[in-house]
């Protein structure tokens, strides 16, 4: 293995973290926040498992410049992974295709010289 924790280890870490958060917070409103944190951790684990390093870097770059688009792409990748439509890992070229499909090119124009 390349040092990546297995799914069982990730689940154990999530459970321990959830227990710690519940002990620290103790209220109902904070429980919702803990659930959001757990969902975010699961989403990040799915992304790490299904994206190559290049694709992950490209996604992070997109998220920094356009957070809404980056969030939309993350949701799409997670949905594809959960439905079993991802074969292997998504590489940088596939990430480019996905980004071009999800972001309409409204700023494109043609320059014609005579």
LINDA-V328902 format. One record per helix or strand of 2 or more residues. SS is the DSSP state (2 for helix, 1 for strand). FROM is the first residue (numbers start at 0). TO is the last residue. Records with the same first field share a line. If there is no record, write none. Layout:
# LINDA-V328902
SS: FROM-TO, FROM-TO
This chain:
# LINDA-V328902
2: 6-24, 27-49, 52-64, 66-82, 91-101
